[in-house]
Amino acid sequence: MNCIVLKMGGSILEKLPDSFYEMIVDLKKTGVCEPVIVHGGGPGINRMLHQLKVESPFVDGLRVTTKEVLDVAEMVMSGSINKSIVSNLQKAGGVAYGTSGVDGSLLQATPFDPTGALGYVGEVASVNDDWLKVIMSHGIPVISPIGIDQSGQRYNINGDMAAAAVAQSLKGKLALISDIPGVMETISGKQVIHPVLTKEQIDEKIKTGVIYGGMIPKIKSAMDGLSAGATESVILNGLTPADLKNYIEGKEAGTKIIAEKEANHV
């Protein structure tokens, strides 16, 4: 199966042009690849938490999730954001199905931090890809990253990490759609986009502060997805739909994450 998992972050969702959704629908209709969407919802969750006067600090880019925060995150992501994406895809002429990781135990979760310091933040233990493939046979899946464990406890899962797990399960490509054109760095007074990065280079850029904040789990998920089964990982600019098209066609676009063993061939 030629599959691409598109992780669409909350910040980019509010800016994506109609042409981006049209391109996703076209990929599905023409059979170029099978698109699967995993989305976030940070800004929307932040607004709702602010309205409700609920505090929710971040640790290394991950939201500390109390039960109250979890309920808000699920309401915002599995409710309004998920259905908004479905609506946009269907407006573009596609057929889309919104679901969350809770439905059919699609994203089976375990605590991300066993000490409990992060609250109900989870990581994906396994993906119910049989159920996911059923959805894919009928349209484009749109997945909200709320997971569930065997006891029925729900967990808030970082969207990048959830997307990486889905890409691993489907043995597909992982594209992290952002509002920046890739990993950027100022070199000799000029801002450049790194077209390719290895794990060694990524570790160094995290250490020196070039990669920081919310980009850390994003870039690590791209690397983890690659090492655990995703065929490729790339960070793309969703505000320039041509970047997705160029990437699918094998042209240079965004920042591609590769294993060290591939670096000698680049």
N, C-alpha and C positions, 0 to 999 in steps of 0.2 A: 504493500500500500504506500503510495507516494503522498505523505501527509505533511502539512505544515501547521504547527501550533502557534497561533498569534496571541501573545500576551499584550493586552491593551490596558495600560495604567490609567488610574483615575484622572490624572492631570491631562493626559492626552485625549481622553474620551470627550471632554467638553470642547475640544478644538478640532476634532477630525472632520474633514470635508466629506460631502456626500460621495465624491469620487473614490474615496478610500473604500467605502462599503461596496460601491459598484465594482471595484476591482476584485474584492473578495468573492462576491457573487459570480463574477466572470470566471474566476479560477475554478469554482465548483461546477459551473455550467459547462465549461469547455473541457473539463476533465484534466486540466493541467496538474492539479493536485487537490487533495481533500483538506480544506481549511477547517480548523477547530479553534475556537476563541476561548481564552481564559481572561477574565477581566479583573481589575482592581476597583478601587472606589475611594481612595484616600481623601480627596477634597470634599466629597459629599458626606463621608463619615465625619470628617472634622467639623463641617458646618452643623450637622445634626447634634454632635456632642456639645458644640459651643452653645447651641440653642437650649439644650437640656442642662447646661452647666455641669457636664461630666468631664472630669480630667482624664487624660489618656496620654501619658508620656511615651517617648520612643527610646529604645535601647538598641544601638547598632542598626538603625533603620527598621526595627520591628516594633509594632504597637503593643504596649502592655495591655492585655485584654482581660478585664474583669467580666463578670456575668452581665452587668449592665452594658458595658462596651460591646460585648459579643452580640447582645440582642440588637443594638443599634446597627452594628456592622452587617448583621444578617438582613435586617430590614432594608437598609440602604442598598446593599449589593445584590441580594437575591430578589429584592423587590424592584425598586425604580430603575436602577442602573441596568440590571440584566434585561428587563423588558424594553428599555430604551434602545439597547443594542439590537435586540430582536426586531423591533419596529423599524430601525434604520436599515437593516439587512432586507427586510421584506419590502420596504419602500423602494429599495434598489432592485427589486425583482427577484429576490431569492426566497428560499424557504428556510426558516431558522427555528430552533427549539431551545428555549431557555431552561436551564436546569442548575442546580447547585450540587456541590459534592455530597450533600446530605441525601439527595434523591437516589434511591437504588444503591446507597452506599458507594456512590461513584468515586469519592475521595475518602478512602479509609485512613483515619488519622490516629496519630499518637502525640503526646505532649512534646513540644519542641524543646522545652527546658524542664526536665524532671524535678528540678528544685522548686518549681512553681513561681519563680520570680517574674516570669512573663505572663502569668495567668493562663487563660485559655487560648494560648497560641499553639497551633499544632504544626506538624509536618506530615507529609503523605507517606503512609506505610505501604499502601498499594492502591492501584487504580482498577476499578471494575470496567475493564476495557470491553468486555462482552456487551455490557449495557451501552457503553459509549459507541460502539460500532453499530448497534441497532439505530441509534439516533443519526449517526453519520449516513446510514443507508437511506434515510428519508430527508435529510437536509443538513444544515450547518449547526453544530452544537455550540451553545454559548454558555460557558460554565462560570458560576460564581464560586470563589474559593473558600467556601465554608465546608469543613469536613466533619466526619462523625466516627466515633469509635464503636467497639462492639457493645458497649454498655448504653449507647445512645447519647453520650456526651458529645456536644458539638464543639468545634474548634475553629478559630479564625486562622487561616493559612495565608502566608504571604503569597500574593498572586504570582510573582515571578517563580517562586519555588513550586507552586501548584502546576504552573505551565510546564516547568522542567520535568516534573513527574509524569505529566500526561504525554509529553514528547517522548520520554523514555519508554513509556508503556506501549506507545504506538510505533516506536522506532522511526520517528519522523523528525523533521527539522524544527528547530525552535527559534522563532523570531520575536524578540522583545521590542514591542512598538513603543517609542518614546516621543517626547517633544523636542529632542535634540538629535542631531545627525549621527551620533555615535560617541565614542569616548574621545573627548577633546583635551588638548594640552597646549599650553603656550610655550613655544620653542623659539628662541632667538627673537622674541617680540611678536611672533605671529602665531595665531591660533590654528592648529592643525587637527585633522580628524585621523585617528589611527585606523587604517583599513583592516589591519590584522593584528591580533594580540595573542600571545601564548600565556599559559598559566604562570610561568616564571615572570613574564613582563607584568602581568596583572598583579601578582603578589608585590612586586617592587613598587608599582604605582599606587597601591593601597598604602604601603608603608610610607611613601613620600607624600601622600595626601593628594595626589592627582585624581585618584578615584576615592570618593568619600560619601558619607551619608547614605541616602537611599539608593545610590548607584552601587554600593557594595553588595547588598543581597542580589541586585539585578545581574551584576557581572559574575558573581559567584554562581548564581543559578544557571547562567549561560554556560559556565565551565562545568558545573555538575551535570547539567543535562547532556553535555557532550560526552563526558567521561562515563556516564552511566547508560548510554544507549541512544540518545538523540543523534541523528546522523550529522547534523550541523547546528551551530548556534550563531546568531547574529543579532546585533542591536541596530534597529532601523528607525528612521524619522517618519512618523505617521503623517506629518504635515506636508510631506512631499510624496504622494502616492507613487510617483515614478520610481522611488527607491525600492518599494516592494516589487514592482514589476522588473526592475533591473536585477534585483537579487534572484528572483525566480528564474530569470533568463541567464543567470550565471555571470552577470556583469558586476563590477565593483560597486558596492553600496553599503553604507553604514560601517560598523565595526564587526568583523567576523572573528569569532573566538575559535582557536585551533589548538590541537594537542602539540606538544613539543616535537613529537616524532614527525609531524607534518611540516614543521617549520622549515626544514631543509629543502622542501620542495616548493616553497613560496617565493 
